[in-house]
Amino acid sequence: MITNEPRGFTLLIAVVLTSVLLSVGLALLDIALKQVTLSSTARQSQYAFYAADSAMECALYWDQQQNAFGYGIPLSTIRCGTADMAVTSSVSAGMQTSEFSVPCPGGVSATVKVYKSAGVATCNAGTAKSCLYASGYNVCSTTDPRRIERGLKVFY
């Protein structure tokens, strides 16, 4: 006896259910990968910020405690942590610019620029005599496409 019952219904349900589960799994995988990338970027951003912060603290110490960037009498080297850093200075139109870079032993680096006026407040729109800018980087290579820069400014 031959019956006309539908055949393959179980196979159709299995294929549809597998497709739905695969789609949900791929969506979850995509979300997880984006979260890993985002957390990695946030961590690298923190490294850059910490590099800028430590360089700024060093510059503030040398400026306020040692007068290393005083107008007309800048020092040629300063010491941050265990490293000596060369300071380059130039004067133009009553504004002295001093700059130094922090070396990259751990894969981070920073640069600091210090602007000092001759006596009249001229930096930061004329409200300060000293302006310090620190930029921190998460990697040393300037060609790295994943290089992140974070900066700090101090005026007084």
VENTADA-V599849 format. One record per backbone hydrogen bond with DSSP energy under -1.0 kcal/mol. CO is the residue of the C=O (numbers start at 1). NH is the residue of the N-H. If there is no record, write none. Layout:
co = [CO;CO]
nh = [NH;NH]
This chain:
co = [8;9;10;11;12;13;14;15;16;17;18;19;20;21;22;23;24;25;26;27;28;29;30;31;32;33;34;35;36;37;38;39;40;41;42;43;44;45;46;47;48;49;50;51;52;53;54;55;56;57;58;59;60;61;62;67;68;70;76;78;80;83;85;88;90;92;94;95;96;97;98;99;100;109;110;111;112;113;114;115;116;123;128;129;130;131;132;133;134;135;136;137;144;148;150;152;154]
nh = [12;13;14;15;16;17;18;19;20;21;22;23;24;25;26;27;28;29;30;31;32;33;34;35;36;37;38;39;40;41;42;43;44;45;46;47;48;49;50;51;52;53;54;55;56;57;58;59;60;61;62;63;64;65;68;70;75;73;87;85;83;80;78;99;97;95;118;92;116;90;114;88;112;137;102;135;100;133;98;131;96;128;123;117;156;115;154;113;152;111;150;109;147;138;136;134;132]
